[in-house]
Amino acid sequence: MSTSILEIRNLTKRIGNKIIIDHLNFEVLRGEVFGFLGPNGAGKTTTIRMMVGLMSISEGDVLIEGQSITDNFENAIVKVGAIVENPEMYKFLTGYQNLVHFARMVPGVTKERIQEVIRLVALENRIHDKVKTYSLGMRQRLGVAQALLHKPSLLILDEPTNGLDPAGIRELRDYLHTLTREEGISVIVSSHLLSEMELMCDRVAIIQEGKLVDVQSIKDIMNEGTHSSVIFELDNIELALQILSTHPSAVPKEIDAGVECWLDKGQIAEINENLVKAGVKIYGIKKVTPSLEEKFLKMTGSDQIA
């Protein structure tokens, strides 16, 4: 069995003479949460719309479990659950009635499966209330339940955290991890909240101006390089700078709390020892890890994220 659930091959979208999406190539592995990131207008939603057949493909193909979206659309798309932009529900119906309505559109969805997805998104206590009484987070969870009714292999969520409060975002993150563990499906998430993507995703694809910048695991992005910024909180900044000047690669500089420099792990202990021997009092040592947002902006050379 292939380890890939989704393969994007030379995916291209042209509108007139303008190339909107330019020969994208990447794959999504089974059982992973895959992030899709890019600045404003990078082409995230356009790519997702092509993935699910809401927009025509100019060139290339999308394979879902080996089935081509262009050559065998029905067999490919049946393996996909998706929420593109906001989930649309009938607000005058209850959550349960909405799920029953959608279940009738797909052969083989049983009452037991409906109850299963309700439990999965933790809506048991409110499922018989009308959707108009739901919070935005609850509607998102109901949308995820609806997308999961037919047991898809791939779940695609376009900006699922839009409008959610911090508690709702955390709930969604927990549900996605539950899905990959308990349902064994893969999830693609498009979002502009990079701090959440850092916690939510296993890997991310970064696109800019319709082109793929890179695909990396979150772990590799955050651990990239052996050196990091280190802040020494101390009492004698002038003496500390003199000592650190003997380590030119440290690039020391004065800050409010003390001294900041650029060191690898081994140098931290060595410099701390040298400072203490010279009579400098050390009140704290803090390693400053760049956020995913900072690394993202550096990789894209952009000042915009969403």
C-alpha positions as a Markdown table, in Angstrom:
| # | Residue | x | y | z |
|---|---|---|---|---|
| 1 | Met | 0.0 | 0.0 | 0.0 |
| 2 | Ser | 1.3 | 3.4 | -1.0 |
| 3 | Thr | 2.3 | 5.8 | 1.9 |
| 4 | Ser | 0.8 | 8.7 | -0.1 |
| 5 | Ile | -2.9 | 9.5 | 0.1 |
| 6 | Leu | -2.7 | 12.5 | -2.2 |
| 7 | Glu | -0.3 | 13.4 | -5.0 |
| 8 | Ile | -0.2 | 16.8 | -6.7 |
| 9 | Arg | 1.5 | 16.5 | -10.1 |
| 10 | Asn | 2.5 | 19.7 | -12.0 |
| 11 | Leu | -0.8 | 21.3 | -10.9 |
| 12 | Thr | -1.2 | 24.5 | -12.9 |
| 13 | Lys | -4.0 | 27.1 | -13.3 |
| 14 | Arg | -4.0 | 29.8 | -16.0 |
| 15 | Ile | -6.6 | 32.5 | -16.3 |
| 16 | Gly | -6.0 | 34.2 | -19.7 |
| 17 | Asn | -2.3 | 34.8 | -20.0 |
| 18 | Lys | -1.7 | 34.9 | -16.3 |
| 19 | Ile | -0.4 | 31.8 | -14.4 |
| 20 | Ile | -2.2 | 31.6 | -11.0 |
| 21 | Ile | -0.8 | 28.3 | -9.9 |
| 22 | Asp | 2.6 | 27.3 | -11.4 |
| 23 | His | 3.4 | 23.5 | -11.6 |
| 24 | Leu | 2.9 | 22.5 | -8.0 |
| 25 | Asn | 4.3 | 19.1 | -6.9 |
| 26 | Phe | 3.9 | 17.6 | -3.5 |
| 27 | Glu | 2.3 | 14.7 | -1.7 |
| 28 | Val | 0.4 | 14.1 | 1.5 |
| 29 | Leu | 1.1 | 11.0 | 3.5 |
| 30 | Arg | -1.3 | 8.7 | 5.2 |
| 31 | Gly | -2.3 | 9.7 | 8.8 |
| 32 | Glu | -0.6 | 13.1 | 8.8 |
| 33 | Val | -1.9 | 16.6 | 9.3 |
| 34 | Phe | -0.5 | 18.6 | 6.4 |
| 35 | Gly | -0.4 | 22.4 | 6.5 |
| 36 | Phe | -0.8 | 24.6 | 3.5 |
| 37 | Leu | 0.7 | 28.1 | 4.0 |
| 38 | Gly | 1.2 | 31.1 | 1.9 |
| 39 | Pro | 1.0 | 35.0 | 1.8 |
| 40 | Asn | -2.1 | 36.8 | 0.6 |
| 41 | Gly | -2.9 | 35.8 | -2.9 |
| 42 | Ala | -0.4 | 33.0 | -3.0 |
| 43 | Gly | -3.0 | 30.5 | -4.4 |
| 44 | Lys | -4.0 | 28.4 | -1.4 |
| 45 | Thr | -7.7 | 28.4 | -2.0 |
| 46 | Thr | -7.3 | 28.1 | -5.7 |
| 47 | Thr | -5.2 | 25.0 | -5.3 |
| 48 | Ile | -7.8 | 23.5 | -2.9 |
| 49 | Arg | -10.6 | 24.3 | -5.2 |
| 50 | Met | -8.8 | 22.4 | -8.0 |
| 51 | Met | -8.2 | 19.5 | -5.6 |
| 52 | Val | -11.9 | 19.0 | -5.0 |
| 53 | Gly | -13.2 | 19.7 | -8.5 |
| 54 | Leu | -14.6 | 23.2 | -7.8 |
| 55 | Met | -12.3 | 24.7 | -10.4 |
| 56 | Ser | -10.9 | 23.4 | -13.6 |
| 57 | Ile | -7.2 | 22.3 | -13.9 |
| 58 | Ser | -5.2 | 23.9 | -16.7 |
| 59 | Glu | -2.4 | 21.4 | -16.5 |
| 60 | Gly | -1.3 | 18.6 | -14.3 |
| 61 | Asp | -3.3 | 16.3 | -12.1 |
| 62 | Val | -4.5 | 15.4 | -8.6 |
| 63 | Leu | -4.3 | 11.8 | -7.5 |
| 64 | Ile | -6.3 | 10.6 | -4.5 |
| 65 | Glu | -5.4 | 7.1 | -3.5 |
| 66 | Gly | -4.1 | 6.7 | -7.0 |
| 67 | Gln | -7.3 | 7.9 | -8.7 |
| 68 | Ser | -7.1 | 10.9 | -11.0 |
| 69 | Ile | -9.4 | 13.8 | -10.4 |
| 70 | Thr | -9.3 | 14.6 | -14.1 |
| 71 | Asp | -9.8 | 11.1 | -15.5 |
| 72 | Asn | -11.9 | 9.4 | -12.8 |
| 73 | Phe | -13.5 | 12.2 | -10.8 |
| 74 | Glu | -16.3 | 10.2 | -9.1 |
| 75 | Asn | -14.0 | 7.4 | -7.8 |
| 76 | Ala | -11.4 | 10.0 | -6.6 |
| 77 | Ile | -13.7 | 12.5 | -4.9 |
| 78 | Val | -15.6 | 9.9 | -3.0 |
| 79 | Lys | -12.5 | 9.4 | -0.9 |
| 80 | Val | -12.5 | 13.2 | 0.1 |
| 81 | Gly | -14.3 | 15.2 | 2.8 |
| 82 | Ala | -13.9 | 18.9 | 2.5 |
| 83 | Ile | -14.9 | 22.3 | 4.0 |
| 84 | Val | -13.9 | 25.0 | 1.6 |
| 85 | Glu | -14.3 | 28.4 | 3.4 |
| 86 | Asn | -17.2 | 28.1 | 5.8 |
| 87 | Pro | -19.4 | 25.1 | 6.4 |
| 88 | Glu | -22.9 | 25.7 | 5.2 |
| 89 | Met | -25.7 | 24.2 | 7.3 |
| 90 | Tyr | -29.5 | 24.6 | 7.5 |
| 91 | Lys | -29.8 | 26.8 | 10.6 |
| 92 | Phe | -33.5 | 26.1 | 11.1 |
| 93 | Leu | -32.7 | 22.3 | 11.5 |
| 94 | Thr | -31.0 | 20.6 | 14.4 |
| 95 | Gly | -27.4 | 19.4 | 14.1 |
| 96 | Tyr | -28.7 | 15.9 | 13.9 |
| 97 | Gln | -31.2 | 16.7 | 11.2 |
| 98 | Asn | -28.5 | 18.3 | 9.1 |
| 99 | Leu | -26.3 | 15.2 | 9.3 |
| 100 | Val | -29.3 | 12.9 | 8.4 |
| 101 | His | -30.0 | 15.2 | 5.4 |
| 102 | Phe | -26.4 | 15.0 | 4.2 |
| 103 | Ala | -26.2 | 11.2 | 4.9 |
| 104 | Arg | -29.1 | 10.6 | 2.5 |
| 105 | Met | -26.9 | 12.0 | -0.3 |
| 106 | Val | -24.2 | 9.3 | 0.2 |
| 107 | Pro | -25.1 | 5.6 | -0.1 |
| 108 | Gly | -24.1 | 3.4 | 2.9 |
| 109 | Val | -24.1 | 6.0 | 5.7 |
| 110 | Thr | -25.9 | 4.3 | 8.6 |
| 111 | Lys | -27.4 | 5.8 | 11.8 |
| 112 | Glu | -24.5 | 4.1 | 13.7 |
| 113 | Arg | -22.0 | 6.1 | 11.5 |
| 114 | Ile | -23.9 | 9.3 | 12.3 |
| 115 | Gln | -23.7 | 8.7 | 16.0 |
| 116 | Glu | -20.0 | 7.8 | 15.6 |
| 117 | Val | -19.1 | 11.2 | 14.0 |
| 118 | Ile | -21.2 | 13.0 | 16.6 |
| 119 | Arg | -19.1 | 11.4 | 19.3 |
| 120 | Leu | -15.9 | 12.1 | 17.4 |
| 121 | Val | -16.5 | 15.8 | 17.3 |
| 122 | Ala | -18.0 | 15.8 | 20.9 |
| 123 | Leu | -21.4 | 17.3 | 20.0 |
| 124 | Glu | -23.5 | 14.7 | 21.8 |
| 125 | Asn | -25.0 | 17.3 | 24.3 |
| 126 | Arg | -26.1 | 19.8 | 21.6 |
| 127 | Ile | -26.7 | 17.7 | 18.5 |
| 128 | His | -30.5 | 17.9 | 18.9 |
| 129 | Asp | -30.4 | 21.7 | 19.2 |
| 130 | Lys | -31.1 | 23.9 | 16.2 |
| 131 | Val | -27.9 | 25.0 | 14.4 |
| 132 | Lys | -28.9 | 28.7 | 14.7 |
| 133 | Thr | -28.1 | 28.4 | 18.5 |
| 134 | Tyr | -24.6 | 27.0 | 17.8 |
| 135 | Ser | -21.4 | 29.0 | 18.4 |
| 136 | Leu | -19.1 | 29.3 | 15.4 |
| 137 | Gly | -16.8 | 26.7 | 16.9 |
| 138 | Met | -19.7 | 24.2 | 17.2 |
| 139 | Arg | -20.7 | 24.9 | 13.6 |
| 140 | Gln | -17.2 | 24.1 | 12.5 |
| 141 | Arg | -17.3 | 20.9 | 14.4 |
| 142 | Leu | -20.6 | 20.0 | 12.8 |
| 143 | Gly | -19.1 | 20.8 | 9.4 |
| 144 | Val | -16.2 | 18.4 | 10.2 |
| 145 | Ala | -18.8 | 15.7 | 11.3 |
| 146 | Gln | -20.6 | 16.1 | 8.0 |
| 147 | Ala | -17.4 | 15.9 | 6.0 |
| 148 | Leu | -16.5 | 12.6 | 7.8 |
| 149 | Leu | -19.9 | 10.8 | 7.3 |
| 150 | His | -18.8 | 8.7 | 4.3 |
| 151 | Lys | -15.4 | 7.7 | 5.9 |
| 152 | Pro | -13.1 | 9.7 | 3.6 |
| 153 | Ser | -9.4 | 8.9 | 3.3 |
| 154 | Leu | -8.6 | 12.6 | 3.1 |
| 155 | Leu | -10.1 | 15.6 | 4.9 |
| 156 | Ile | -9.5 | 19.1 | 3.5 |
| 157 | Leu | -10.2 | 22.2 | 5.6 |
| 158 | Asp | -9.8 | 25.6 | 4.1 |
| 159 | Glu | -9.1 | 28.2 | 6.8 |
| 160 | Pro | -11.0 | 26.2 | 9.5 |
| 161 | Thr | -9.9 | 28.5 | 12.3 |
| 162 | Asn | -11.5 | 31.7 | 10.9 |
| 163 | Gly | -13.6 | 33.4 | 13.5 |
| 164 | Leu | -12.8 | 30.8 | 16.2 |
| 165 | Asp | -11.7 | 31.9 | 19.7 |
| 166 | Pro | -8.6 | 30.4 | 21.3 |
| 167 | Ala | -10.6 | 27.7 | 23.0 |
| 168 | Gly | -12.3 | 26.8 | 19.7 |
| 169 | Ile | -9.0 | 26.6 | 17.9 |
| 170 | Arg | -7.6 | 24.3 | 20.5 |
| 171 | Glu | -10.6 | 22.1 | 20.3 |
| 172 | Leu | -10.3 | 21.9 | 16.5 |
| 173 | Arg | -6.6 | 21.0 | 16.9 |
| 174 | Asp | -7.3 | 18.2 | 19.3 |
| 175 | Tyr | -10.1 | 16.9 | 17.0 |
| 176 | Leu | -7.7 | 16.8 | 14.0 |
| 177 | His | -5.2 | 14.8 | 16.0 |
| 178 | Thr | -7.9 | 12.4 | 17.1 |
| 179 | Leu | -9.0 | 11.9 | 13.5 |
| 180 | Thr | -5.6 | 10.9 | 12.4 |
| 181 | Arg | -5.2 | 8.5 | 15.3 |
| 182 | Glu | -8.6 | 7.0 | 15.5 |
| 183 | Glu | -9.9 | 7.3 | 11.9 |
| 184 | Gly | -6.4 | 6.9 | 10.2 |
| 185 | Ile | -7.2 | 9.6 | 7.7 |
| 186 | Ser | -5.0 | 12.4 | 6.4 |
| 187 | Val | -5.9 | 16.1 | 6.9 |
| 188 | Ile | -4.9 | 19.1 | 4.9 |
| 189 | Val | -5.3 | 22.4 | 6.7 |
| 190 | Ser | -5.0 | 25.9 | 5.2 |
| 191 | Ser | -4.6 | 28.6 | 7.8 |
| 192 | His | -3.0 | 32.0 | 8.4 |
| 193 | Leu | -2.5 | 31.3 | 12.1 |
| 194 | Leu | 1.1 | 30.0 | 12.0 |
| 195 | Ser | 1.4 | 29.6 | 15.8 |
| 196 | Glu | -1.5 | 27.1 | 15.6 |
| 197 | Met | -0.1 | 25.4 | 12.4 |
| 198 | Glu | 3.1 | 24.8 | 14.4 |
| 199 | Leu | 1.1 | 22.9 | 17.0 |
| 200 | Met | -1.3 | 21.3 | 14.6 |
| 201 | Cys | 0.7 | 20.0 | 11.6 |
| 202 | Asp | 3.2 | 17.3 | 10.9 |
| 203 | Arg | 4.5 | 18.9 | 7.7 |
| 204 | Val | 3.8 | 22.1 | 5.8 |
| 205 | Ala | 3.9 | 23.2 | 2.1 |
| 206 | Ile | 4.7 | 26.8 | 1.6 |
| 207 | Ile | 3.6 | 28.6 | -1.6 |
| 208 | Gln | 4.2 | 32.1 | -2.9 |
| 209 | Glu | 2.8 | 33.7 | -6.0 |
| 210 | Gly | 1.5 | 30.3 | -7.1 |
| 211 | Lys | 4.9 | 28.5 | -6.8 |
| 212 | Leu | 6.0 | 26.0 | -4.3 |
| 213 | Val | 8.7 | 27.4 | -2.0 |
| 214 | Asp | 9.3 | 24.3 | 0.1 |
| 215 | Val | 7.8 | 21.3 | 1.9 |
| 216 | Gln | 9.2 | 20.5 | 5.3 |
| 217 | Ser | 8.3 | 18.9 | 8.5 |
| 218 | Ile | 7.5 | 21.2 | 11.4 |
| 219 | Lys | 10.2 | 19.5 | 13.4 |
| 220 | Asp | 12.9 | 20.2 | 10.7 |
| 221 | Ile | 11.8 | 23.8 | 10.3 |
| 222 | Met | 12.0 | 24.5 | 14.0 |
| 223 | Asn | 15.3 | 22.7 | 14.5 |
| 224 | Glu | 17.0 | 24.1 | 11.4 |
| 225 | Gly | 20.6 | 25.0 | 12.0 |
| 226 | Thr | 22.9 | 24.3 | 14.9 |
| 227 | His | 23.2 | 27.9 | 16.2 |
| 228 | Ser | 20.5 | 29.9 | 18.1 |
| 229 | Ser | 20.1 | 33.2 | 19.8 |
| 230 | Val | 21.0 | 33.1 | 23.5 |
| 231 | Ile | 20.3 | 35.8 | 26.1 |
| 232 | Phe | 22.5 | 36.1 | 29.2 |
| 233 | Glu | 20.9 | 38.1 | 32.0 |
| 234 | Leu | 23.8 | 39.5 | 34.0 |
| 235 | Asp | 25.1 | 42.4 | 36.0 |
| 236 | Asn | 28.3 | 43.7 | 34.2 |
| 237 | Ile | 27.4 | 44.1 | 30.5 |
| 238 | Glu | 30.6 | 45.9 | 29.6 |
| 239 | Leu | 32.8 | 43.2 | 31.0 |
| 240 | Ala | 30.6 | 40.5 | 29.4 |
| 241 | Leu | 31.0 | 42.1 | 26.0 |
| 242 | Gln | 34.8 | 42.2 | 26.4 |
| 243 | Ile | 34.9 | 38.5 | 27.1 |
| 244 | Leu | 32.5 | 37.7 | 24.3 |
| 245 | Ser | 34.5 | 39.7 | 21.9 |
| 246 | Thr | 37.1 | 36.8 | 22.0 |
| 247 | His | 34.3 | 34.7 | 20.4 |
| 248 | Pro | 33.7 | 36.8 | 17.2 |
| 249 | Ser | 31.3 | 34.2 | 15.8 |
| 250 | Ala | 29.0 | 34.9 | 18.8 |
| 251 | Val | 28.2 | 38.3 | 17.4 |
| 252 | Pro | 27.4 | 39.7 | 20.9 |
| 253 | Lys | 25.2 | 42.8 | 21.4 |
| 254 | Glu | 23.9 | 44.6 | 24.4 |
| 255 | Ile | 20.2 | 44.4 | 25.2 |
| 256 | Asp | 18.1 | 45.6 | 28.2 |
| 257 | Ala | 18.3 | 42.4 | 30.1 |
| 258 | Gly | 22.0 | 41.8 | 29.5 |
| 259 | Val | 23.8 | 40.4 | 26.4 |
| 260 | Glu | 22.5 | 38.5 | 23.4 |
| 261 | Cys | 24.7 | 36.4 | 21.2 |
| 262 | Trp | 24.6 | 33.6 | 18.6 |
| 263 | Leu | 25.9 | 30.3 | 19.9 |
| 264 | Asp | 25.6 | 26.6 | 19.5 |
| 265 | Lys | 24.7 | 24.3 | 22.4 |
| 266 | Gly | 28.3 | 23.6 | 23.4 |
| 267 | Gln | 29.4 | 27.2 | 23.4 |
| 268 | Ile | 26.7 | 28.2 | 25.9 |
| 269 | Ala | 28.3 | 26.2 | 28.7 |
| 270 | Glu | 31.8 | 27.4 | 27.8 |
| 271 | Ile | 30.9 | 31.1 | 27.7 |
| 272 | Asn | 28.9 | 30.8 | 30.9 |
| 273 | Glu | 32.0 | 29.4 | 32.6 |
| 274 | Asn | 34.2 | 32.2 | 31.3 |
| 275 | Leu | 31.8 | 34.9 | 32.4 |
| 276 | Val | 31.5 | 33.4 | 36.0 |
| 277 | Lys | 35.3 | 33.1 | 36.3 |
| 278 | Ala | 35.7 | 36.7 | 35.3 |
| 279 | Gly | 33.3 | 37.7 | 38.1 |
| 280 | Val | 30.2 | 38.4 | 36.1 |
| 281 | Lys | 27.0 | 37.5 | 37.9 |
| 282 | Ile | 24.7 | 35.4 | 35.8 |
| 283 | Tyr | 21.0 | 35.7 | 36.7 |
| 284 | Gly | 19.6 | 33.7 | 33.8 |
| 285 | Ile | 20.3 | 32.1 | 30.4 |
| 286 | Lys | 17.5 | 32.0 | 27.8 |
| 287 | Lys | 17.6 | 30.3 | 24.4 |
| 288 | Val | 15.4 | 32.3 | 21.9 |
| 289 | Thr | 13.8 | 30.0 | 19.4 |
| 290 | Pro | 12.4 | 31.7 | 16.3 |
| 291 | Ser | 8.7 | 31.1 | 15.8 |
| 292 | Leu | 7.3 | 29.3 | 12.8 |
| 293 | Glu | 6.0 | 32.8 | 11.7 |
| 294 | Glu | 9.5 | 34.3 | 11.8 |
| 295 | Lys | 10.9 | 31.4 | 9.8 |
| 296 | Phe | 8.1 | 31.5 | 7.4 |
| 297 | Leu | 8.6 | 35.2 | 6.7 |
| 298 | Lys | 12.3 | 34.6 | 6.2 |
| 299 | Met | 11.7 | 31.7 | 3.8 |
| 300 | Thr | 9.2 | 33.7 | 1.7 |
| 301 | Gly | 10.8 | 37.1 | 2.0 |
| 302 | Ser | 7.3 | 38.3 | 2.7 |
| 303 | Asp | 5.8 | 40.7 | 5.2 |
| 304 | Gln | 2.4 | 39.0 | 4.9 |
| 305 | Ile | 1.1 | 35.6 | 6.0 |
| 306 | Ala | -2.5 | 35.0 | 5.3 |
